[in-house]
Amino acid sequence: MKLKLKIWRQKNAADAGAMVSYDIDGVSPDMSFLEMLDTLNEKLILDGEDPVAFDHDCREGICGSCGVVINGEAHGPEQTTACQLHMRAFSDGEEIIIEPWRAAPFPVIKDLVVNRSAFDRIIGAGGYITAPTGSAPEGNSTRIPKPDADEAFANATCIGCGACVAACPNGSASLFVSAKVTHLNLLPQGQPERESRVLNMVEQMDAEGFGGCTNTGMCTVSCPKEIPFVSIANLNKEYRRAVKSGRKG
């Protein structure tokens, strides 16, 4: 396959940045999108040019490190991570536009790499449980209704990639926060911080500068782990409950 790439290049956070065009040939349809970028970088290095910086780690759709906007869509045309997107999703001769996540709380570090530490600070505000130290309890000692376990697991699959923020016209992190709150608040282990968790995480989300949710649903469409849209409704319910109780840790 032969492709024309238009990639956002930015030397550092202070640089204005610009789109730069590249032609690439010999791309296999079986390559992942990141392998295609690797191929481009090999060519750039041989030509004495600076390679394109992009985030990646496990390349198995698990870690949430990779994340780029491809032709205006977070992670590209399929509901998966960029590392699991294959070049067979594109046509020979196609032009592909590649940009970083676009959100004020995710400032660009270089090229396609953004700083997602805002998510870490939200997790630090309440995305944890209090657990006594010592040996692990017996696996079946705490019974959890299967519907609760299933819903908690569905939300626990969130990998924190940030696609929901990049896809949202408001730059909202509501789906990310709702996944973390729903996951922990459904389980017995999460009950001690139930009220303080949602209050503190929402407060931190607002402090980071994320936009508000207006129910456009673009977050769930782009989420590679298919976090359900109803989780945001649950976040709002948990928030109202916590405000009513007046508990904040």
C-alpha positions, 0 to 999 in steps of 0.5 A: 500500500502507498499512503499520504500521511499528514501528521501534526509535528510540534517540537515541544509544548511551547512550539506552535506546531503544524501539519507536515505531509509524508509519502510512505510506500510498502505498507502491508495491510496486516501492519498495525497502525503503530507499525506503520508509524514505525516504518515511517520513522525508520525512513525519517531516521535514515533520511536524517530527520527527527522521527515522529513521537507517539505514545505506546507501550504494550501494543495489545490494547490493554495499557491505554498508552497509545492514542491519536486522532485519525481522520478526525476520529479518536483511535481511527475508524474502528472501535479499538485502540490505535495499536490494534487498528490494522492498515487493512482498514484503509485503502491504497492511495488514501490520505490519512490525517493524524493528530494528537488528542485535542483537549486543554487538560491534555497539553501536547508534549511533542508531536502526537504525545500529550500529557495525560497526568490529569487522569492520574490526579483524578484517580489520586483524588478518590479512585482507590479503596481502603483495604487492611494489610495482611493476607488476602481474604478467601475469594468467596468470603464476600458475596456480590450479586452477579448483576453488580459484579458484571456491571463493575467488571464492565466499567473496570475495563476502562484503560484510561486512554483518553479517547472519550475526552478527545471525541467529546465536543466539550472535552469532557472526562465524564465517561472516564470518571463514571467508569472509575466511580461505578466500578468501585461504588458497586463493590462492598470494598468500595463502600467506605469512600463511596460518598467522598470518592465521587465528590472528590473525583468530580471536583478534581475533574472540574479543577483540571479544566475538563468540559461538562457532559451534554449527552452527545454520546461520542465518548461511548462511540469511540471508547475501545472498551465500550464503557456504557453510556449509562455509567454517566447517569450513574455518576450523576446519581452517585454525586446527588446521593453524596451531596445529600449525605454531606460526606466528603473525605 
